[in-house]
């Protein structure tokens, strides 16, 4: 039964032990931005 995950580990997981992060979110460029960059590379 090694192919099935151990659900017992999930039920015993303690969310309180998780650390808070101040990670910066990296957003994807807009369609307009990518089109503008493509046009500038062609020129």
mmJSON file of the N, C-alpha and C atoms, coordinates in Angstrom:
{"data_MODEL":{"atom_site":{
"group_PDB":["ATOM","ATOM","ATOM","ATOM","ATOM","ATOM","ATOM","ATOM","ATOM","ATOM","ATOM","ATOM","ATOM","ATOM","ATOM","ATOM","ATOM","ATOM","ATOM","ATOM","ATOM","ATOM","ATOM","ATOM","ATOM","ATOM","ATOM","ATOM","ATOM","ATOM","ATOM","ATOM","ATOM","ATOM","ATOM","ATOM","ATOM","ATOM","ATOM","ATOM","ATOM","ATOM","ATOM","ATOM","ATOM","ATOM","ATOM","ATOM","ATOM","ATOM","ATOM","ATOM","ATOM","ATOM","ATOM","ATOM","ATOM","ATOM","ATOM","ATOM","ATOM","ATOM","ATOM","ATOM","ATOM","ATOM","ATOM","ATOM","ATOM","ATOM","ATOM","ATOM","ATOM","ATOM","ATOM","ATOM","ATOM","ATOM","ATOM","ATOM","ATOM","ATOM","ATOM","ATOM","ATOM","ATOM","ATOM","ATOM","ATOM","ATOM","ATOM","ATOM","ATOM","ATOM","ATOM","ATOM","ATOM","ATOM","ATOM","ATOM","ATOM","ATOM","ATOM","ATOM","ATOM","ATOM","ATOM","ATOM","ATOM","ATOM","ATOM","ATOM","ATOM","ATOM","ATOM","ATOM","ATOM","ATOM","ATOM","ATOM","ATOM","ATOM","ATOM","ATOM","ATOM","ATOM","ATOM","ATOM","ATOM"],
"id":[1,2,3,4,5,6,7,8,9,10,11,12,13,14,15,16,17,18,19,20,21,22,23,24,25,26,27,28,29,30,31,32,33,34,35,36,37,38,39,40,41,42,43,44,45,46,47,48,49,50,51,52,53,54,55,56,57,58,59,60,61,62,63,64,65,66,67,68,69,70,71,72,73,74,75,76,77,78,79,80,81,82,83,84,85,86,87,88,89,90,91,92,93,94,95,96,97,98,99,100,101,102,103,104,105,106,107,108,109,110,111,112,113,114,115,116,117,118,119,120,121,122,123,124,125,126,127,128,129],
"type_symbol":["N","C","C","N","C","C","N","C","C","N","C","C","N","C","C","N","C","C","N","C","C","N","C","C","N","C","C","N","C","C","N","C","C","N","C","C","N","C","C","N","C","C","N","C","C","N","C","C","N","C","C","N","C","C","N","C","C","N","C","C","N","C","C","N","C","C","N","C","C","N","C","C","N","C","C","N","C","C","N","C","C","N","C","C","N","C","C","N","C","C","N","C","C","N","C","C","N","C","C","N","C","C","N","C","C","N","C","C","N","C","C","N","C","C","N","C","C","N","C","C","N","C","C","N","C","C","N","C","C"],
"label_atom_id":["N","CA","C","N","CA","C","N","CA","C","N","CA","C","N","CA","C","N","CA","C","N","CA","C","N","CA","C","N","CA","C","N","CA","C","N","CA","C","N","CA","C","N","CA","C","N","CA","C","N","CA","C","N","CA","C","N","CA","C","N","CA","C","N","CA","C","N","CA","C","N","CA","C","N","CA","C","N","CA","C","N","CA","C","N","CA","C","N","CA","C","N","CA","C","N","CA","C","N","CA","C","N","CA","C","N","CA","C","N","CA","C","N","CA","C","N","CA","C","N","CA","C","N","CA","C","N","CA","C","N","CA","C","N","CA","C","N","CA","C","N","CA","C","N","CA","C","N","CA","C"],
"label_alt_id":[null,null,null,null,null,null,null,null,null,null,null,null,null,null,null,null,null,null,null,null,null,null,null,null,null,null,null,null,null,null,null,null,null,null,null,null,null,null,null,null,null,null,null,null,null,null,null,null,null,null,null,null,null,null,null,null,null,null,null,null,null,null,null,null,null,null,null,null,null,null,null,null,null,null,null,null,null,null,null,null,null,null,null,null,null,null,null,null,null,null,null,null,null,null,null,null,null,null,null,null,null,null,null,null,null,null,null,null,null,null,null,null,null,null,null,null,null,null,null,null,null,null,null,null,null,null,null,null,null],
"label_comp_id":["UNK","UNK","UNK","UNK","UNK","UNK","UNK","UNK","UNK","UNK","UNK","UNK","UNK","UNK","UNK","UNK","UNK","UNK","UNK","UNK","UNK","UNK","UNK","UNK","UNK","UNK","UNK","UNK","UNK","UNK","UNK","UNK","UNK","UNK","UNK","UNK","UNK","UNK","UNK","UNK","UNK","UNK","UNK","UNK","UNK","UNK","UNK","UNK","UNK","UNK","UNK","UNK","UNK","UNK","UNK","UNK","UNK","UNK","UNK","UNK","UNK","UNK","UNK","UNK","UNK","UNK","UNK","UNK","UNK","UNK","UNK","UNK","UNK","UNK","UNK","UNK","UNK","UNK","UNK","UNK","UNK","UNK","UNK","UNK","UNK","UNK","UNK","UNK","UNK","UNK","UNK","UNK","UNK","UNK","UNK","UNK","UNK","UNK","UNK","UNK","UNK","UNK","UNK","UNK","UNK","UNK","UNK","UNK","UNK","UNK","UNK","UNK","UNK","UNK","UNK","UNK","UNK","UNK","UNK","UNK","UNK","UNK","UNK","UNK","UNK","UNK","UNK","UNK","UNK"],
"label_asym_id":["A","A","A","A","A","A","A","A","A","A","A","A","A","A","A","A","A","A","A","A","A","A","A","A","A","A","A","A","A","A","A","A","A","A","A","A","A","A","A","A","A","A","A","A","A","A","A","A","A","A","A","A","A","A","A","A","A","A","A","A","A","A","A","A","A","A","A","A","A","A","A","A","A","A","A","A","A","A","A","A","A","A","A","A","A","A","A","A","A","A","A","A","A","A","A","A","A","A","A","A","A","A","A","A","A","A","A","A","A","A","A","A","A","A","A","A","A","A","A","A","A","A","A","A","A","A","A","A","A"],
"label_entity_id":["1","1","1","1","1","1","1","1","1","1","1","1","1","1","1","1","1","1","1","1","1","1","1","1","1","1","1","1","1","1","1","1","1","1","1","1","1","1","1","1","1","1","1","1","1","1","1","1","1","1","1","1","1","1","1","1","1","1","1","1","1","1","1","1","1","1","1","1","1","1","1","1","1","1","1","1","1","1","1","1","1","1","1","1","1","1","1","1","1","1","1","1","1","1","1","1","1","1","1","1","1","1","1","1","1","1","1","1","1","1","1","1","1","1","1","1","1","1","1","1","1","1","1","1","1","1","1","1","1"],
"label_seq_id":[1,1,1,2,2,2,3,3,3,4,4,4,5,5,5,6,6,6,7,7,7,8,8,8,9,9,9,10,10,10,11,11,11,12,12,12,13,13,13,14,14,14,15,15,15,16,16,16,17,17,17,18,18,18,19,19,19,20,20,20,21,21,21,22,22,22,23,23,23,24,24,24,25,25,25,26,26,26,27,27,27,28,28,28,29,29,29,30,30,30,31,31,31,32,32,32,33,33,33,34,34,34,35,35,35,36,36,36,37,37,37,38,38,38,39,39,39,40,40,40,41,41,41,42,42,42,43,43,43],
"pdbx_PDB_ins_code":[null,null,null,null,null,null,null,null,null,null,null,null,null,null,null,null,null,null,null,null,null,null,null,null,null,null,null,null,null,null,null,null,null,null,null,null,null,null,null,null,null,null,null,null,null,null,null,null,null,null,null,null,null,null,null,null,null,null,null,null,null,null,null,null,null,null,null,null,null,null,null,null,null,null,null,null,null,null,null,null,null,null,null,null,null,null,null,null,null,null,null,null,null,null,null,null,null,null,null,null,null,null,null,null,null,null,null,null,null,null,null,null,null,null,null,null,null,null,null,null,null,null,null,null,null,null,null,null,null],
"Cartn_x":[0.827,0.0,0.865,2.042,2.934,2.464,1.567,1.112,0.042,-0.508,-1.527,-0.902,-1.27,-0.714,-1.228,-0.427,-0.797,-1.675,-2.967,-3.907,-3.773,-3.205,-3.001,-2.056,-1.051,-0.116,-0.839,-1.779,-2.526,-3.395,-4.031,-4.911,-4.126,-2.855,-2.033,-1.235,-1.333,-0.556,-0.999,-0.033,-0.321,-0.045,-1.084,-0.948,-0.288,-0.375,0.178,1.7,2.34,3.796,4.313,3.421,3.851,4.337,5.347,5.888,5.236,4.975,4.443,5.577,5.284,6.299,5.846,6.809,6.535,7.036,6.738,7.228,6.565,7.363,6.881,6.225,5.033,4.346,4.866,5.14,5.656,4.522,3.944,2.816,3.305,2.507,2.839,2.525,3.267,2.975,1.638,1.033,-0.237,0.01,-1.046,-0.949,-0.436,-0.888,-0.457,1.045,1.564,2.987,3.813,3.393,4.15,4.091,2.95,2.83,3.738,3.792,4.627,6.109,6.509,7.89,8.244,7.304,7.546,7.765,6.953,7.083,8.413,8.869,10.134,11.341,11.23,12.32,12.444,11.337,11.326,11.977,11.74,12.265,13.755],
"Cartn_y":[-1.202,0.0,1.259,1.171,2.324,3.36,2.979,3.92,4.877,4.626,5.519,6.391,7.676,8.552,8.173,8.461,8.193,9.346,9.143,10.187,10.527,9.65,9.915,11.09,11.213,12.331,13.655,13.676,14.898,15.305,14.357,14.678,15.138,14.725,15.122,16.388,16.957,18.142,19.333,20.076,21.207,22.507,23.216,24.46,25.561,25.48,26.508,26.578,25.472,25.434,26.09,26.423,27.064,28.477,28.905,30.247,31.185,32.4,33.433,33.949,34.226,34.779,36.131,36.947,38.245,38.216,37.124,36.944,37.949,38.444,39.403,38.623,39.012,38.319,38.822,37.887,38.214,38.001,39.098,38.99,38.886,38.253,38.122,39.421,39.708,40.934,40.811,41.941,41.942,41.661,41.341,41.071,42.313,43.484,44.733,44.943,44.62,44.789,43.871,42.629,41.7,42.121,42.597,43.066,44.272,45.16,46.356,45.961,44.995,44.539,43.861,43.094,42.435,43.484,44.534,45.595,46.321,46.53,47.246,46.394,45.06,44.18,44.119,44.209,44.149,45.397,46.536,47.812,47.915],
"Cartn_z":[0.0,0.0,0.0,-0.558,-0.606,-1.615,-2.507,-3.524,-3.013,-1.826,-1.253,-0.168,-0.108,0.935,2.323,3.324,4.71,5.198,5.256,5.653,7.135,7.912,9.332,9.557,8.705,8.812,8.584,7.683,7.377,8.564,9.195,10.315,11.543,11.666,12.813,12.546,11.352,11.0,11.839,12.374,13.239,12.478,12.077,11.33,12.156,13.47,14.35,14.221,13.868,13.759,12.478,11.551,10.31,10.582,9.843,10.007,9.003,9.43,8.532,7.667,6.413,5.516,4.998,4.675,4.074,2.632,1.952,0.587,-0.348,-1.249,-2.232,-3.368,-3.737,-4.819,-6.159,-7.036,-8.352,-9.359,-9.822,-10.744,-12.177,-13.005,-14.416,-15.145,-16.205,-16.952,-17.692,-17.962,-18.684,-20.159,-20.863,-22.287,-23.025,-22.588,-23.212,-23.042,-21.885,-21.615,-22.511,-22.644,-23.486,-24.953,-25.41,-26.788,-27.026,-26.068,-26.179,-26.235,-25.424,-25.436,-26.752,-27.292,-28.582,-29.667,-29.657,-30.661,-30.524,-29.31,-29.112,-29.514,-29.401,-29.805,-31.326,-32.027,-33.48,-34.071,-33.458,-33.979,-33.863],
"occupancy":[1.0,1.0,1.0,1.0,1.0,1.0,1.0,1.0,1.0,1.0,1.0,1.0,1.0,1.0,1.0,1.0,1.0,1.0,1.0,1.0,1.0,1.0,1.0,1.0,1.0,1.0,1.0,1.0,1.0,1.0,1.0,1.0,1.0,1.0,1.0,1.0,1.0,1.0,1.0,1.0,1.0,1.0,1.0,1.0,1.0,1.0,1.0,1.0,1.0,1.0,1.0,1.0,1.0,1.0,1.0,1.0,1.0,1.0,1.0,1.0,1.0,1.0,1.0,1.0,1.0,1.0,1.0,1.0,1.0,1.0,1.0,1.0,1.0,1.0,1.0,1.0,1.0,1.0,1.0,1.0,1.0,1.0,1.0,1.0,1.0,1.0,1.0,1.0,1.0,1.0,1.0,1.0,1.0,1.0,1.0,1.0,1.0,1.0,1.0,1.0,1.0,1.0,1.0,1.0,1.0,1.0,1.0,1.0,1.0,1.0,1.0,1.0,1.0,1.0,1.0,1.0,1.0,1.0,1.0,1.0,1.0,1.0,1.0,1.0,1.0,1.0,1.0,1.0,1.0],
"B_iso_or_equiv":[0.0,0.0,0.0,0.0,0.0,0.0,0.0,0.0,0.0,0.0,0.0,0.0,0.0,0.0,0.0,0.0,0.0,0.0,0.0,0.0,0.0,0.0,0.0,0.0,0.0,0.0,0.0,0.0,0.0,0.0,0.0,0.0,0.0,0.0,0.0,0.0,0.0,0.0,0.0,0.0,0.0,0.0,0.0,0.0,0.0,0.0,0.0,0.0,0.0,0.0,0.0,0.0,0.0,0.0,0.0,0.0,0.0,0.0,0.0,0.0,0.0,0.0,0.0,0.0,0.0,0.0,0.0,0.0,0.0,0.0,0.0,0.0,0.0,0.0,0.0,0.0,0.0,0.0,0.0,0.0,0.0,0.0,0.0,0.0,0.0,0.0,0.0,0.0,0.0,0.0,0.0,0.0,0.0,0.0,0.0,0.0,0.0,0.0,0.0,0.0,0.0,0.0,0.0,0.0,0.0,0.0,0.0,0.0,0.0,0.0,0.0,0.0,0.0,0.0,0.0,0.0,0.0,0.0,0.0,0.0,0.0,0.0,0.0,0.0,0.0,0.0,0.0,0.0,0.0],
"pdbx_formal_charge":[null,null,null,null,null,null,null,null,null,null,null,null,null,null,null,null,null,null,null,null,null,null,null,null,null,null,null,null,null,null,null,null,null,null,null,null,null,null,null,null,null,null,null,null,null,null,null,null,null,null,null,null,null,null,null,null,null,null,null,null,null,null,null,null,null,null,null,null,null,null,null,null,null,null,null,null,null,null,null,null,null,null,null,null,null,null,null,null,null,null,null,null,null,null,null,null,null,null,null,null,null,null,null,null,null,null,null,null,null,null,null,null,null,null,null,null,null,null,null,null,null,null,null,null,null,null,null,null,null],
"auth_seq_id":[1,1,1,2,2,2,3,3,3,4,4,4,5,5,5,6,6,6,7,7,7,8,8,8,9,9,9,10,10,10,11,11,11,12,12,12,13,13,13,14,14,14,15,15,15,16,16,16,17,17,17,18,18,18,19,19,19,20,20,20,21,21,21,22,22,22,23,23,23,24,24,24,25,25,25,26,26,26,27,27,27,28,28,28,29,29,29,30,30,30,31,31,31,32,32,32,33,33,33,34,34,34,35,35,35,36,36,36,37,37,37,38,38,38,39,39,39,40,40,40,41,41,41,42,42,42,43,43,43],
"auth_comp_id":["UNK","UNK","UNK","UNK","UNK","UNK","UNK","UNK","UNK","UNK","UNK","UNK","UNK","UNK","UNK","UNK","UNK","UNK","UNK","UNK","UNK","UNK","UNK","UNK","UNK","UNK","UNK","UNK","UNK","UNK","UNK","UNK","UNK","UNK","UNK","UNK","UNK","UNK","UNK","UNK","UNK","UNK","UNK","UNK","UNK","UNK","UNK","UNK","UNK","UNK","UNK","UNK","UNK","UNK","UNK","UNK","UNK","UNK","UNK","UNK","UNK","UNK","UNK","UNK","UNK","UNK","UNK","UNK","UNK","UNK","UNK","UNK","UNK","UNK","UNK","UNK","UNK","UNK","UNK","UNK","UNK","UNK","UNK","UNK","UNK","UNK","UNK","UNK","UNK","UNK","UNK","UNK","UNK","UNK","UNK","UNK","UNK","UNK","UNK","UNK","UNK","UNK","UNK","UNK","UNK","UNK","UNK","UNK","UNK","UNK","UNK","UNK","UNK","UNK","UNK","UNK","UNK","UNK","UNK","UNK","UNK","UNK","UNK","UNK","UNK","UNK","UNK","UNK","UNK"],
"auth_asym_id":["A","A","A","A","A","A","A","A","A","A","A","A","A","A","A","A","A","A","A","A","A","A","A","A","A","A","A","A","A","A","A","A","A","A","A","A","A","A","A","A","A","A","A","A","A","A","A","A","A","A","A","A","A","A","A","A","A","A","A","A","A","A","A","A","A","A","A","A","A","A","A","A","A","A","A","A","A","A","A","A","A","A","A","A","A","A","A","A","A","A","A","A","A","A","A","A","A","A","A","A","A","A","A","A","A","A","A","A","A","A","A","A","A","A","A","A","A","A","A","A","A","A","A","A","A","A","A","A","A"],
"auth_atom_id":["N","CA","C","N","CA","C","N","CA","C","N","CA","C","N","CA","C","N","CA","C","N","CA","C","N","CA","C","N","CA","C","N","CA","C","N","CA","C","N","CA","C","N","CA","C","N","CA","C","N","CA","C","N","CA","C","N","CA","C","N","CA","C","N","CA","C","N","CA","C","N","CA","C","N","CA","C","N","CA","C","N","CA","C","N","CA","C","N","CA","C","N","CA","C","N","CA","C","N","CA","C","N","CA","C","N","CA","C","N","CA","C","N","CA","C","N","CA","C","N","CA","C","N","CA","C","N","CA","C","N","CA","C","N","CA","C","N","CA","C","N","CA","C","N","CA","C","N","CA","C"],
"pdbx_PDB_model_num":[1,1,1,1,1,1,1,1,1,1,1,1,1,1,1,1,1,1,1,1,1,1,1,1,1,1,1,1,1,1,1,1,1,1,1,1,1,1,1,1,1,1,1,1,1,1,1,1,1,1,1,1,1,1,1,1,1,1,1,1,1,1,1,1,1,1,1,1,1,1,1,1,1,1,1,1,1,1,1,1,1,1,1,1,1,1,1,1,1,1,1,1,1,1,1,1,1,1,1,1,1,1,1,1,1,1,1,1,1,1,1,1,1,1,1,1,1,1,1,1,1,1,1,1,1,1,1,1,1]
}}}
